[in-house]
Amino acid sequence: MGLADGLALPHREFTSLLRSVFDWDAQSRFDSENIAMLVDRDDFWLHSEYRQWITDPNDPEVKKQREQAAKPPPDPLIPPVGQRLERNSSALWEDYARKVKKYSSVEKKKIPLSELGKMWQIG
């Protein structure tokens, strides 16, 4: 009996080992996506906090932008910045761009006729 005979695996054990490798690979893909999603949210949070730190709420430009801003989306628009496989990343970026386009259109506020008349009064 040689060394190779002692290392031979029975067919069932090899199949079981191979299945566990495939299961581990599938799980690692889920883990990678979950970590990328956490990176996305952490990046979003950091940028949001930074904007609050450097923005003066009493600045006239900030007040004007807030008055002209559209209604915010029901859920935050989080860009997919975490590293992913190219096929996953491109689909997420396309979805993000579609949502940004949908929610970034500023609707003009309609001014009632009575208010419009007050704006043009002289004296």
C-alpha positions in Angstrom: 0.0 0.0 0.0 1.5 3.3 -1.1 1.1 6.8 0.0 -1.4 7.6 -2.8 -3.7 4.7 -1.6 -4.0 6.3 1.9 -4.9 9.7 0.5 -7.7 8.5 -1.8 -11.1 9.8 -0.8 -14.2 7.7 -1.3 -16.6 9.1 -3.9 -19.2 10.2 -1.4 -16.8 12.1 0.8 -15.3 13.9 -2.3 -18.8 14.9 -3.5 -19.7 16.2 0.0 -16.5 18.2 0.1 -17.1 19.6 -3.3 -20.6 20.7 -2.4 -19.4 22.4 0.7 -16.9 24.3 -1.4 -19.7 25.5 -3.7 -21.8 26.4 -0.7 -18.9 28.4 0.8 -18.4 30.2 -2.5 -22.0 31.1 -2.7 -22.0 32.3 0.9 -18.9 34.4 0.3 -20.7 36.2 -2.5 -23.6 37.1 -0.2 -21.1 38.2 2.4 -19.2 40.4 -0.1 -22.5 42.1 -1.2 -23.5 42.7 2.4 -20.2 44.3 3.1 -20.5 46.4 0.0 -23.9 47.5 1.1 -22.5 48.5 4.5 -19.8 50.5 2.8 -22.5 52.3 0.7 -24.5 53.3 3.8 -21.4 54.3 5.8 -20.2 56.5 2.9 -23.7 58.1 2.6 -23.8 58.8 6.3 -20.4 60.3 6.3 -21.1 62.6 3.4 -24.5 63.6 4.9 -22.8 64.5 8.2 -20.1 66.4 6.5 -22.6 68.5 4.6 -24.3 69.3 7.9 -21.0 70.3 9.5 -20.0 72.7 6.8 -23.4 74.2 6.0 -24.6 77.4 7.7 -28.4 77.2 7.9 -28.6 81.0 8.1 -26.7 81.5 4.8 -29.1 83.2 2.2 -27.9 80.8 -0.6 -28.7 77.8 1.6 -32.2 79.2 2.4 -32.9 79.9 -1.3 -31.8 76.3 -2.3 -34.0 74.8 0.4 -37.0 76.8 -0.8 -36.5 75.7 -4.4 -35.7 72.1 -3.6 -38.1 69.3 -4.6 -39.7 67.1 -2.1 -37.2 64.5 -1.0 -37.7 60.9 -2.0 -39.3 58.5 0.4 -36.1 56.5 0.9 -32.6 58.0 0.8 -30.8 57.7 -2.6 -27.6 55.8 -1.7 -24.9 55.5 -4.4 -23.4 52.0 -4.7 -19.8 52.9 -3.9 -18.7 49.6 -2.4 -16.6 47.2 -4.5 -18.7 44.6 -6.3 -18.5 42.5 -9.4 -18.9 44.6 -12.6 -22.2 43.1 -13.6 -23.7 43.8 -10.2 -22.2 47.3 -9.9 -23.4 48.5 -13.3 -27.0 47.4 -12.6 -27.0 49.2 -9.3 -25.5 52.4 -10.8 -28.2 52.3 -13.5 -30.9 51.9 -10.9 -29.4 54.7 -8.8 -29.1 57.1 -11.8 -32.8 56.4 -12.7 -33.9 57.2 -9.2 -31.8 60.4 -9.0 -33.3 61.5 -12.3 -36.9 60.7 -11.1 -36.5 62.6 -7.8 -34.3 65.5 -8.8 -36.7 67.2 -11.2 -37.7 70.4 -9.4 -41.4 71.2 -9.7 -42.2 74.8 -10.1 -44.3 76.1 -7.2 -47.5 77.6 -8.5 -48.1 81.1 -7.1 -51.7 82.0 -6.5 -53.0 84.9 -8.5 -53.6 87.0 -5.4 -50.0 86.6 -4.3 -48.8 87.5 -7.8 -50.8 90.7 -7.7 -49.2 91.6 -4.4 -45.8 91.1 -5.9 -46.5 93.7 -8.6 -48.1 96.4 -6.5 -46.4 99.7 -6.6 -46.4 102.1 -3.6 
